[in-house]
């Protein structure tokens, strides 16, 4: 098994607050973080996405399982 750590970094994408990054070894499963700690005046959190515009990226919901095999940044998508 590969011993490399991979990290999910969370970006508030215009909102305020932070969500702690998560790290795991290759093949380990993580639960995608909730949006707890984030806010955006007048908007509601919708989902996480690998693209800041939320259009062409992969969508992830809080608590969804993710098998780690790469570093990734997830952007909060607001509506």
Biopython code that builds the backbone (N, CA, C, O; Angstrom):
import numpy as np
from Bio.PDB.StructureBuilder import StructureBuilder

atoms = [
    (1, "UNK", "N", (0.849, -1.188, 0.000)),
    (1, "UNK", "CA", (0.000, 0.000, 0.000)),
    (1, "UNK", "C", (0.892, 1.248, 0.000)),
    (1, "UNK", "O", (1.948, 1.262, 0.633)),
    (2, "UNK", "N", (0.477, 2.252, -0.685)),
    (2, "UNK", "CA", (1.187, 3.517, -0.739)),
    (2, "UNK", "C", (0.977, 4.257, 0.584)),
    (2, "UNK", "O", (-0.145, 4.322, 1.086)),
    (3, "UNK", "N", (2.042, 4.808, 1.142)),
    (3, "UNK", "CA", (1.940, 5.464, 2.451)),
    (3, "UNK", "C", (1.772, 6.970, 2.347)),
    (3, "UNK", "O", (1.863, 7.672, 3.354)),
    (4, "UNK", "N", (1.532, 7.468, 1.169)),
    (4, "UNK", "CA", (1.405, 8.908, 0.966)),
    (4, "UNK", "C", (0.122, 9.443, 1.591)),
    (4, "UNK", "O", (-0.939, 8.828, 1.489)),
    (5, "UNK", "N", (0.240, 10.601, 2.242)),
    (5, "UNK", "CA", (-0.948, 11.287, 2.752)),
    (5, "UNK", "C", (-1.548, 12.143, 1.653)),
    (5, "UNK", "O", (-0.827, 12.810, 0.911)),
    (6, "UNK", "N", (-2.853, 12.123, 1.550)),
    (6, "UNK", "CA", (-3.581, 12.988, 0.642)),
    (6, "UNK", "C", (-4.485, 13.873, 1.482)),
    (6, "UNK", "O", (-4.947, 13.467, 2.549)),
    (7, "UNK", "N", (-4.736, 15.082, 1.000)),
    (7, "UNK", "CA", (-5.475, 16.065, 1.783)),
    (7, "UNK", "C", (-6.649, 16.628, 1.010)),
    (7, "UNK", "O", (-6.546, 16.909, -0.185)),
    (8, "UNK", "N", (-7.776, 16.793, 1.708)),
    (8, "UNK", "CA", (-8.904, 17.564, 1.195)),
    (8, "UNK", "C", (-8.851, 18.911, 1.904)),
    (8, "UNK", "O", (-8.885, 18.985, 3.132)),
    (9, "UNK", "N", (-8.766, 19.968, 1.111)),
    (9, "UNK", "CA", (-8.777, 21.334, 1.629)),
    (9, "UNK", "C", (-10.130, 21.937, 1.280)),
    (9, "UNK", "O", (-10.635, 21.744, 0.174)),
    (10, "UNK", "N", (-10.713, 22.665, 2.222)),
    (10, "UNK", "CA", (-12.033, 23.267, 2.027)),
    (10, "UNK", "C", (-11.896, 24.776, 1.870)),
    (10, "UNK", "O", (-11.194, 25.424, 2.647)),
    (11, "UNK", "N", (-12.568, 25.335, 0.862)),
    (11, "UNK", "CA", (-12.515, 26.755, 0.542)),
    (11, "UNK", "C", (-13.914, 27.342, 0.719)),
    (11, "UNK", "O", (-14.878, 26.823, 0.156)),
    (12, "UNK", "N", (-14.031, 28.421, 1.498)),
    (12, "UNK", "CA", (-15.335, 29.045, 1.764)),
    (12, "UNK", "C", (-15.934, 29.705, 0.531)),
    (12, "UNK", "O", (-17.125, 30.017, 0.526)),
    (13, "UNK", "N", (-15.140, 29.926, -0.518)),
    (13, "UNK", "CA", (-15.629, 30.415, -1.810)),
    (13, "UNK", "C", (-16.498, 31.675, -1.686)),
    (13, "UNK", "O", (-17.628, 31.717, -2.172)),
    (14, "UNK", "N", (-15.948, 32.688, -1.032)),
    (14, "UNK", "CA", (-16.665, 33.947, -0.885)),
    (14, "UNK", "C", (-17.346, 34.095, 0.461)),
    (14, "UNK", "O", (-17.674, 35.206, 0.878)),
    (15, "UNK", "N", (-17.556, 32.998, 1.130)),
    (15, "UNK", "CA", (-18.153, 33.022, 2.455)),
    (15, "UNK", "C", (-17.087, 33.293, 3.503)),
    (15, "UNK", "O", (-15.917, 33.490, 3.177)),
    (16, "UNK", "N", (-17.497, 33.300, 4.749)),
    (16, "UNK", "CA", (-16.544, 33.500, 5.833)),
    (16, "UNK", "C", (-16.503, 32.263, 6.712)),
    (16, "UNK", "O", (-17.427, 31.449, 6.712)),
    (17, "UNK", "N", (-15.416, 32.135, 7.461)),
    (17, "UNK", "CA", (-15.216, 30.988, 8.327)),
    (17, "UNK", "C", (-14.295, 29.977, 7.674)),
    (17, "UNK", "O", (-13.863, 30.149, 6.534)),
    (18, "UNK", "N", (-14.003, 28.921, 8.415)),
    (18, "UNK", "CA", (-13.113, 27.885, 7.901)),
    (18, "UNK", "C", (-13.640, 26.500, 8.267)),
    (18, "UNK", "O", (-14.385, 26.322, 9.231)),
    (19, "UNK", "N", (-13.229, 25.544, 7.468)),
    (19, "UNK", "CA", (-13.451, 24.130, 7.745)),
    (19, "UNK", "C", (-12.073, 23.484, 7.706)),
    (19, "UNK", "O", (-11.327, 23.684, 6.747)),
    (20, "UNK", "N", (-11.728, 22.723, 8.719)),
    (20, "UNK", "CA", (-10.404, 22.108, 8.809)),
    (20, "UNK", "C", (-10.166, 21.124, 7.670)),
    (20, "UNK", "O", (-11.064, 20.379, 7.277)),
    (21, "UNK", "N", (-8.946, 21.132, 7.150)),
    (21, "UNK", "CA", (-8.543, 20.167, 6.132)),
    (21, "UNK", "C", (-8.569, 18.765, 6.737)),
    (21, "UNK", "O", (-8.489, 18.600, 7.954)),
    (22, "UNK", "N", (-8.681, 17.766, 5.873)),
    (22, "UNK", "CA", (-8.666, 16.369, 6.295)),
    (22, "UNK", "C", (-7.574, 15.645, 5.526)),
    (22, "UNK", "O", (-7.361, 15.919, 4.345)),
    (23, "UNK", "N", (-6.886, 14.732, 6.178)),
    (23, "UNK", "CA", (-5.839, 13.954, 5.522)),
    (23, "UNK", "C", (-6.049, 12.474, 5.771)),
    (23, "UNK", "O", (-6.567, 12.069, 6.812)),
    (24, "UNK", "N", (-5.635, 11.665, 4.791)),
    (24, "UNK", "CA", (-5.731, 10.216, 4.908)),
    (24, "UNK", "C", (-4.718, 9.586, 3.961)),
    (24, "UNK", "O", (-4.216, 10.240, 3.047)),
    (25, "UNK", "N", (-4.432, 8.345, 4.181)),
    (25, "UNK", "CA", (-3.545, 7.576, 3.305)),
    (25, "UNK", "C", (-4.318, 7.117, 2.063)),
    (25, "UNK", "O", (-5.548, 7.081, 2.050)),
    (26, "UNK", "N", (-3.559, 6.771, 1.028)),
    (26, "UNK", "CA", (-4.142, 6.265, -0.208)),
    (26, "UNK", "C", (-5.076, 5.104, 0.108)),
    (26, "UNK", "O", (-4.710, 4.172, 0.823)),
    (27, "UNK", "N", (-6.288, 5.175, -0.438)),
    (27, "UNK", "CA", (-7.266, 4.112, -0.287)),
    (27, "UNK", "C", (-8.130, 4.202, 0.954)),
    (27, "UNK", "O", (-9.136, 3.500, 1.059)),
    (28, "UNK", "N", (-7.755, 5.058, 1.898)),
    (28, "UNK", "CA", (-8.586, 5.237, 3.088)),
    (28, "UNK", "C", (-9.846, 6.008, 2.730)),
    (28, "UNK", "O", (-9.866, 6.756, 1.753)),
    (29, "UNK", "N", (-10.892, 5.827, 3.517)),
    (29, "UNK", "CA", (-12.144, 6.547, 3.317)),
    (29, "UNK", "C", (-12.275, 7.680, 4.318)),
    (29, "UNK", "O", (-11.958, 7.524, 5.497)),
    (30, "UNK", "N", (-12.744, 8.814, 3.838)),
    (30, "UNK", "CA", (-13.059, 9.958, 4.688)),
    (30, "UNK", "C", (-14.516, 10.332, 4.455)),
    (30, "UNK", "O", (-15.074, 10.055, 3.394)),
    (31, "UNK", "N", (-15.125, 10.958, 5.444)),
    (31, "UNK", "CA", (-16.437, 11.554, 5.269)),
    (31, "UNK", "C", (-16.231, 13.025, 4.957)),
    (31, "UNK", "O", (-15.533, 13.721, 5.695)),
    (32, "UNK", "N", (-16.824, 13.505, 3.883)),
    (32, "UNK", "CA", (-16.724, 14.916, 3.508)),
    (32, "UNK", "C", (-17.267, 15.769, 4.654)),
    (32, "UNK", "O", (-18.296, 15.445, 5.247)),
    (33, "UNK", "N", (-16.573, 16.850, 4.955)),
    (33, "UNK", "CA", (-16.941, 17.724, 6.069)),
    (33, "UNK", "C", (-18.282, 18.413, 5.830)),
    (33, "UNK", "O", (-18.721, 18.583, 4.692)),
    (34, "UNK", "N", (-18.911, 18.801, 6.920)),
    (34, "UNK", "CA", (-20.118, 19.615, 6.834)),
    (34, "UNK", "C", (-19.691, 21.073, 6.642)),
    (34, "UNK", "O", (-18.503, 21.392, 6.701)),
    (35, "UNK", "N", (-20.640, 21.926, 6.418)),
    (35, "UNK", "CA", (-20.346, 23.350, 6.234)),
    (35, "UNK", "C", (-20.361, 24.099, 7.560)),
    (35, "UNK", "O", (-20.313, 25.329, 7.580)),
    (36, "UNK", "N", (-20.428, 23.368, 8.663)),
    (36, "UNK", "CA", (-20.445, 23.984, 9.988)),
    (36, "UNK", "C", (-19.238, 24.908, 10.146)),
    (36, "UNK", "O", (-18.104, 24.510, 9.882)),
    (37, "UNK", "N", (-19.489, 26.128, 10.573)),
    (37, "UNK", "CA", (-18.413, 27.100, 10.717)),
    (37, "UNK", "C", (-18.331, 28.071, 9.553)),
    (37, "UNK", "O", (-17.607, 29.064, 9.626)),
    (38, "UNK", "N", (-19.069, 27.798, 8.471)),
    (38, "UNK", "CA", (-19.081, 28.692, 7.317)),
    (38, "UNK", "C", (-20.377, 29.486, 7.275)),
    (38, "UNK", "O", (-21.422, 29.017, 7.726)),
    (39, "UNK", "N", (-20.301, 30.679, 6.735)),
    (39, "UNK", "CA", (-21.508, 31.475, 6.510)),
    (39, "UNK", "C", (-21.282, 32.407, 5.327)),
    (39, "UNK", "O", (-20.147, 32.721, 4.967)),
    (40, "UNK", "N", (-22.373, 32.836, 4.741)),
    (40, "UNK", "CA", (-22.331, 33.773, 3.624)),
    (40, "UNK", "C", (-23.625, 34.573, 3.725)),
    (40, "UNK", "O", (-24.709, 34.027, 3.523)),
    (41, "UNK", "N", (-23.519, 35.837, 4.030)),
    (41, "UNK", "CA", (-24.693, 36.673, 4.286)),
    (41, "UNK", "C", (-25.708, 36.588, 3.149)),
    (41, "UNK", "O", (-25.389, 36.873, 1.995)),
    (42, "UNK", "N", (-26.932, 36.193, 3.490)),
    (42, "UNK", "CA", (-28.012, 36.122, 2.515)),
    (42, "UNK", "C", (-28.010, 34.872, 1.661)),
    (42, "UNK", "O", (-28.857, 34.738, 0.778)),
    (43, "UNK", "N", (-27.082, 33.945, 1.893)),
    (43, "UNK", "CA", (-27.011, 32.733, 1.073)),
    (43, "UNK", "C", (-27.033, 31.497, 1.951)),
    (43, "UNK", "O", (-26.745, 31.552, 3.147)),
    (44, "UNK", "N", (-27.383, 30.378, 1.327)),
    (44, "UNK", "CA", (-27.448, 29.089, 2.001)),
    (44, "UNK", "C", (-26.453, 28.144, 1.341)),
    (44, "UNK", "O", (-26.337, 28.111, 0.116)),
    (45, "UNK", "N", (-25.739, 27.381, 2.152)),
    (45, "UNK", "CA", (-24.828, 26.367, 1.628)),
    (45, "UNK", "C", (-25.619, 25.318, 0.865)),
    (45, "UNK", "O", (-26.650, 24.842, 1.339)),
    (46, "UNK", "N", (-25.129, 24.955, -0.329)),
    (46, "UNK", "CA", (-25.800, 23.959, -1.164)),
    (46, "UNK", "C", (-25.031, 22.639, -1.187)),
    (46, "UNK", "O", (-25.615, 21.577, -0.969)),
    (47, "UNK", "N", (-23.709, 22.702, -1.451)),
    (47, "UNK", "CA", (-22.887, 21.505, -1.606)),
    (47, "UNK", "C", (-21.425, 21.911, -1.688)),
    (47, "UNK", "O", (-21.096, 23.097, -1.695)),
    (48, "UNK", "N", (-20.556, 20.918, -1.747)),
    (48, "UNK", "CA", (-19.148, 21.131, -2.058)),
    (48, "UNK", "C", (-18.933, 20.759, -3.517)),
    (48, "UNK", "O", (-19.643, 19.906, -4.049)),
    (49, "UNK", "N", (-17.945, 21.399, -4.179)),
    (49, "UNK", "CA", (-17.656, 21.097, -5.577)),
    (49, "UNK", "C", (-16.166, 21.270, -5.811)),
    (49, "UNK", "O", (-15.514, 22.069, -5.139)),
    (50, "UNK", "N", (-15.625, 20.516, -6.771)),
    (50, "UNK", "CA", (-14.206, 20.627, -7.092)),
    (50, "UNK", "C", (-13.894, 21.867, -7.929)),
    (50, "UNK", "O", (-12.724, 22.191, -8.136)),
    (51, "UNK", "N", (-14.911, 22.557, -8.407)),
    (51, "UNK", "CA", (-14.740, 23.804, -9.157)),
    (51, "UNK", "C", (-15.457, 24.927, -8.433)),
    (51, "UNK", "O", (-16.579, 24.741, -7.962)),
    (52, "UNK", "N", (-14.832, 26.082, -8.337)),
    (52, "UNK", "CA", (-15.391, 27.212, -7.591)),
    (52, "UNK", "C", (-16.730, 27.680, -8.164)),
    (52, "UNK", "O", (-17.575, 28.184, -7.424)),
    (53, "UNK", "N", (-16.932, 27.518, -9.488)),
    (53, "UNK", "CA", (-18.200, 27.958, -10.082)),
    (53, "UNK", "C", (-19.315, 26.926, -9.897)),
    (53, "UNK", "O", (-20.481, 27.220, -10.157)),
    (54, "UNK", "N", (-18.963, 25.726, -9.452)),
    (54, "UNK", "CA", (-19.960, 24.688, -9.200)),
    (54, "UNK", "C", (-20.593, 24.100, -10.434)),
    (54, "UNK", "O", (-21.580, 23.372, -10.335)),
    (55, "UNK", "N", (-20.043, 24.401, -11.606)),
    (55, "UNK", "CA", (-20.677, 23.963, -12.856)),
    (55, "UNK", "C", (-20.056, 22.679, -13.397)),
    (55, "UNK", "O", (-20.757, 21.683, -13.579)),
    (56, "UNK", "N", (-18.763, 22.692, -13.652)),
    (56, "UNK", "CA", (-18.125, 21.572, -14.338)),
    (56, "UNK", "C", (-17.414, 20.595, -13.410)),
    (56, "UNK", "O", (-16.872, 19.593, -13.875)),
    (57, "UNK", "N", (-17.406, 20.865, -12.121)),
    (57, "UNK", "CA", (-16.670, 20.011, -11.198)),
    (57, "UNK", "C", (-17.495, 18.858, -10.668)),
    (57, "UNK", "O", (-18.677, 18.710, -10.979)),
    (58, "UNK", "N", (-16.838, 18.047, -9.860)),
    (58, "UNK", "CA", (-17.517, 16.943, -9.183)),
    (58, "UNK", "C", (-18.201, 17.471, -7.923)),
    (58, "UNK", "O", (-17.636, 18.276, -7.184)),
    (59, "UNK", "N", (-19.421, 17.004, -7.696)),
    (59, "UNK", "CA", (-20.211, 17.444, -6.547)),
    (59, "UNK", "C", (-20.010, 16.480, -5.380)),
    (59, "UNK", "O", (-19.919, 15.267, -5.567)),
    (60, "UNK", "N", (-19.942, 17.040, -4.175)),
    (60, "UNK", "CA", (-19.850, 16.247, -2.957)),
    (60, "UNK", "C", (-20.793, 16.829, -1.914)),
    (60, "UNK", "O", (-20.872, 18.045, -1.743)),
    (61, "UNK", "N", (-21.495, 15.964, -1.230)),
    (61, "UNK", "CA", (-22.401, 16.375, -0.163)),
    (61, "UNK", "C", (-21.726, 16.127, 1.181)),
    (61, "UNK", "O", (-20.909, 15.213, 1.300)),
    (62, "UNK", "N", (-22.052, 16.924, 2.192)),
    (62, "UNK", "CA", (-21.506, 16.676, 3.521)),
    (62, "UNK", "C", (-21.793, 15.238, 3.967)),
    (62, "UNK", "O", (-22.872, 14.699, 3.721)),
    (63, "UNK", "N", (-20.814, 14.642, 4.618)),
    (63, "UNK", "CA", (-20.874, 13.267, 5.142)),
    (63, "UNK", "C", (-20.817, 12.185, 4.075)),
    (63, "UNK", "O", (-20.891, 11.000, 4.400)),
    (64, "UNK", "N", (-20.688, 12.567, 2.805)),
    (64, "UNK", "CA", (-20.512, 11.589, 1.734)),
    (64, "UNK", "C", (-19.134, 10.944, 1.897)),
    (64, "UNK", "O", (-18.172, 11.623, 2.254)),
    (65, "UNK", "N", (-19.036, 9.641, 1.638)),
    (65, "UNK", "CA", (-17.758, 8.952, 1.729)),
    (65, "UNK", "C", (-16.902, 9.254, 0.508)),
    (65, "UNK", "O", (-17.404, 9.308, -0.615)),
    (66, "UNK", "N", (-15.602, 9.453, 0.735)),
    (66, "UNK", "CA", (-14.652, 9.704, -0.350)),
    (66, "UNK", "C", (-13.438, 8.822, -0.126)),
    (66, "UNK", "O", (-12.793, 8.903, 0.919)),
    (67, "UNK", "N", (-13.123, 7.978, -1.102)),
    (67, "UNK", "CA", (-11.901, 7.189, -1.048)),
    (67, "UNK", "C", (-10.755, 8.066, -1.527)),
    (67, "UNK", "O", (-10.804, 8.635, -2.617)),
    (68, "UNK", "N", (-9.736, 8.165, -0.707)),
    (68, "UNK", "CA", (-8.629, 9.081, -1.001)),
    (68, "UNK", "C", (-7.620, 8.450, -1.952)),
    (68, "UNK", "O", (-7.137, 7.340, -1.729)),
    (69, "UNK", "N", (-7.317, 9.181, -3.010)),
    (69, "UNK", "CA", (-6.271, 8.776, -3.941)),
    (69, "UNK", "C", (-5.617, 9.985, -4.595)),
    (69, "UNK", "O", (-4.782, 9.842, -5.488)),
    (70, "UNK", "N", (-6.006, 11.198, -4.138)),
    (70, "UNK", "CA", (-5.423, 12.428, -4.670)),
    (70, "UNK", "C", (-5.681, 13.567, -3.693)),
    (70, "UNK", "O", (-6.580, 13.487, -2.856)),
    (71, "UNK", "N", (-4.891, 14.623, -3.806)),
    (71, "UNK", "CA", (-5.186, 15.861, -3.091)),
    (71, "UNK", "C", (-6.321, 16.564, -3.817)),
    (71, "UNK", "O", (-6.428, 16.483, -5.040)),
    (72, "UNK", "N", (-7.166, 17.252, -3.064)),
    (72, "UNK", "CA", (-8.243, 17.982, -3.708)),
    (72, "UNK", "C", (-8.664, 19.172, -2.860)),
    (72, "UNK", "O", (-8.533, 19.168, -1.636)),
    (73, "UNK", "N", (-9.171, 20.188, -3.544)),
    (73, "UNK", "CA", (-9.793, 21.331, -2.879)),
    (73, "UNK", "C", (-11.267, 21.293, -3.209)),
    (73, "UNK", "O", (-11.658, 21.152, -4.368)),
    (74, "UNK", "N", (-12.082, 21.421, -2.174)),
    (74, "UNK", "CA", (-13.526, 21.499, -2.370)),
    (74, "UNK", "C", (-13.993, 22.902, -2.017)),
    (74, "UNK", "O", (-13.627, 23.456, -0.981)),
    (75, "UNK", "N", (-14.816, 23.466, -2.907)),
    (75, "UNK", "CA", (-15.322, 24.818, -2.770)),
    (75, "UNK", "C", (-16.774, 24.780, -2.317)),
    (75, "UNK", "O", (-17.578, 24.009, -2.842)),
    (76, "UNK", "N", (-17.105, 25.618, -1.339)),
    (76, "UNK", "CA", (-18.497, 25.742, -0.913)),
    (76, "UNK", "C", (-19.292, 26.367, -2.059)),
    (76, "UNK", "O", (-18.869, 27.354, -2.661)),
    (77, "UNK", "N", (-20.436, 25.779, -2.343)),
    (77, "UNK", "CA", (-21.346, 26.333, -3.352)),
    (77, "UNK", "C", (-22.546, 26.892, -2.593)),
    (77, "UNK", "O", (-23.181, 26.199, -1.798)),
    (78, "UNK", "N", (-22.837, 28.156, -2.859)),
    (78, "UNK", "CA", (-23.888, 28.900, -2.159)),
    (78, "UNK", "C", (-25.028, 29.216, -3.110)),
    (78, "UNK", "O", (-24.822, 29.385, -4.312)),
    (79, "UNK", "N", (-26.240, 29.295, -2.557)),
    (79, "UNK", "CA", (-27.392, 29.711, -3.369)),
    (79, "UNK", "C", (-28.249, 30.670, -2.575)),
    (79, "UNK", "O", (-29.271, 31.142, -3.074)),
]
sb = StructureBuilder()
sb.init_structure("model")
sb.init_model(0)
sb.init_chain("A")
sb.init_seg("    ")
for serial, (resi, resn, name, xyz) in enumerate(atoms, 1):
    if name == "N":
        sb.init_residue(resn, " ", resi, " ")
    sb.init_atom(name, np.array(xyz, "f"), 0.0, 1.0, " ", f" {name:<3s}", serial, name[0])
structure = sb.get_structure()
